Amino acid sequence: MYIFIAIIFIAELIIAHFIISNLIKWDEKVRYYNACVKTFNPLLQTCLQYGRCLVSSFKNSFEGVILYVKKKREQFISKIIFAVAIYSLLIIFKIKTNKAKKIYKLAGAIKDLVLELAV
């Protein structure tokens, strides 16, 4: 009976020694990785700030492109509307009377002038 208790006690000591030795090894590894993290933390923060700066500059340039496209689209639409209005007026003037050639030429000249100034 005492031998059984002694064997169990020795087994518990071996298991405890194994656990304690592994805890010491793991503690050393954790300290090593902690030192690495402390060393690279300022560099990592600098890289993150640089990345944020890149993202914000990309966002600003992308917004600039979107605004440019919207402005050009509005200009294009206004030119189309103006051209359609001028041509419809020219067609109306030409259909109604052939004697209104001066008005027709004047409207054509105004259209050409406005298109040159708009571009």
MIMI-799043 format. One record per residue (C-alpha): z, y, x. Coordinates in steps of 0.25 Angstrom, whole numbers, plus 5000, padded with zeros to 4 digits. Layout:
<nodes>
ZYX ...
</nodes>
This chain:
<nodes>
500050005000 500450105011 499150065018 498350105006 499050245005 498850265020 497350235018 497250325007 497950435014 497050415027 495850425018 496350555011 496550615025 495150575030 494550635017 495450765019 494950775034 493550755029 493650865019 494450965028 493450945040 492250965030 492951095024 493151145039 491651115042 491151185029 492051305031 491451325045 490051315039 490451415028 490951515039 489651495046 488851525034 489751645030 489551705044 488051685043 488051755029 488951875035 487951885046 486651895037 487251965025 486852105031 485452055034 485351995020 485852125013 484752205021 483652105017 484152115003 484052265003 482652265009 482252164999 482752254988 482052374994 480752294994 480952254980 481252394975 480052444983 479152344977 479652374963 479352524965 477952494970 477652404959 478152504949 477252604955 476052514954 476452494939 476452644937 475152664944 474452554935 475052614923 474552754926 473252704930 473152634917 473552754909 472452834916 471452734914 471752724899 471752874898 470352874905 469852774895 470352844883 469752974888 468452914891 468352844877 468752974870 467653054878 466552954876 466952944861 466853094860 465553094868 464952984859 465453064846 464853184851 463453124855 463353044841 463753164833 462653264838 461653264849 461853414850 463253404856 462653364869 463453484876 464753424870 464353294874 464153334889 465353424889 466253304884 465553214895 465853314906 467253324901 467453174901 466853174916 467753284920 469053224914 468653084920 468453144934 469853224933 470553104928 470153014939 
</nodes>
